[in-house]
Amino acid sequence: MWRGLWTLVTLTARGPRRASQMHRLPFLFSLRPFTRQGSGAPTPGSGATIFALSSGQGRCGIAVIRTSGPASSHALRSLTAPQDLPRARYACLRLLSDPRSGEPLDRALVLWFPGPQSFTGEDCVEFHVHGGPAVVSGVLQALGSVPGLRPAEAGEFTRRAFAHGKLSLTEVEGLADLIHAETEAQRRQALRQLDGELSHLCQSWAETLTKALAHVEAYIDFGEDDNLEEGVLEQADSQVRELELALGAHLRDARRGQRLRSGAHVVVAGPPNAGKSSLVNLLSRKPVSIVSPEPGTTRDVLETPVDLAGFPALLSDTAGLREGVGPVEQEGVRRARERLEQADLILAVLDASDLASPSSCSFLDTIVTATRAQSSSGSNQRLLLVLNKSDLLPQGGPGPSPELPPHLLLSCLTREGLDGLLEALRKELAAVCGDPSAGPPLLTRTRHQHHLQSCLDALGHYKEAKDLALAAEALRVARGHLTYLTGGGGTEEILDVIFRDFCVGK
Ligand SMILES: Nc1nc2c(ncn2[C@@H]2O[C@H](COP(=O)(O)OP(=O)(O)OP(=O)(O)O)[C@@H](O)[C@H]2O)c(=O)[nH]1
């Protein structure tokens, strides 16, 4: 019975998740225009000079404390001896003292970044002090005693950088992702976004729309005037068509960039005793699940975040799939099936030495059906079949069998086949999450999807417009959504959401 269920839900697995993601951030989609990015948009208390510990908390070799704002040079002079400003952007060794008592605090490297050539665009100072808690708290207290200085709020340095046009909103998001990146693939994607690839792409699309709009407005103003070059409206139409194709391609990326940020759902499933828990423990390099020779040991879904071949994943161990069991195990089997529906990648595990058992046959049957259903439905769900316990097979393995779909041989016991499995996982996860090192930049947030979709909708209105004034307005709306995407418009709400991801000192 569950076989049919799985197949059915395989076809529709993406729908509900998308809906729930949209639901969680409803206010992001009702943006009103506000001051343009980079034009000195106000930040809360932007007149003050802020300071914070920018390196990690706790004892460390070197800690970096920084300031940003007009009183930065005064703060530097107040704490250091000699009191002159060091050469801009050159590290210089200074004695730091408490300006209230004159008590020495540390010998530190000091860097002076006069605005606007600084991270925030304001005057900034960095103190590279010894990372002991007493040194750090002494320097922070000394800075707090300097008039005009106050502790920074979370993300306030970056918010100031955004307000001064140093970073676009997508670059700010890339920076937040870089700080939170836990895997190689996440780091690559974040760095590309921080480098402005997505931002530049949106800007080039916005420029295309500006040209199309100029053509339409010229036609409105001059009509069939001799001075107007021929075919201006046709040019606008072809620019819109090209842009539609480009936006459509990005929107069809199956949310790979978002999966790379949040982690792919990888579900380990199979009949009881196949070695699912052993595989989960092997891949996560920790004892997440109980392993025992008794079939039916795992009865609930056990989840663990892992770095799988450089990609972030949420790995789920599930109850062995079988019929005719007690109520507790039955519930575990129901939950396992539910998890299979949500999986981006299914790791189907079978005991290679027990392929003829009824539970293995029934599971194999299901995999074959599911694989066929996937290829005919165009589903994005991926599947890898792993034949575990290869150490129990006679030399040479089970040999080619027409009944078996493509599979990998593995022994969780001896780890033979693990490298091959990791390589296969890397390929599958690159298909699920996208390759962060190649191809066009991916959309990494629901917000990006929303603005591109809205832009595309507006282009649809352009094509349907009954008169040129309406067509021009549709182009303006479309361009507005691209501007919103890079932070050229928005509300304090969206900025609050994005900057909430930052820690104090960034
Ligand atoms: N020989 C051999 N035994 C293995 C291998 N992998 C797992 N086992 C053994 O197979 C038994 C079942 O392993 P589990 O990892 O608990 O299997 P499971 O699929 O999670 O089992 P359920 O919780 O019942 O669904 C244990 O005794 C493991 O030590 C392997 O590669 N080779």
The ligand as an ORCA input file, in Angstrom:
! r2SCAN-3c Opt
* xyz 0 1
  N      28.772     -7.839      8.059
  C      28.246     -6.636      8.114
  N      27.338     -6.330      9.038
  C      26.795     -5.075      9.034
  C      27.180     -4.088      8.095
  N      26.456     -2.988      8.341
  C      25.686     -3.252      9.387
  N      25.879     -4.514      9.821
  C      25.217     -5.186     10.937
  O      23.862     -5.392     10.603
  C      23.048     -5.285     11.775
  C      21.947     -4.263     11.560
  O      22.555     -3.002     11.397
  P      21.737     -1.653     11.623
  O      22.624     -0.552     11.182
  O      21.188     -1.592     13.010
  O      20.569     -1.879     10.589
  P      19.223     -1.053     10.385
  O      18.887     -1.133      8.952
  O      19.361      0.314     10.950
  O      18.221     -1.890     11.251
  P      16.729     -1.520     11.778
  O      16.885     -0.524     12.854
  O      16.250     -2.829     12.263
  O      15.938     -1.047     10.643
  C      23.994     -4.923     12.903
  O      24.334     -6.097     13.606
  C      25.211     -4.356     12.187
  O      26.406     -4.515     12.924
  C      28.160     -4.452      7.115
  O      28.571     -3.688      6.242
  N      28.645     -5.722      7.170
*
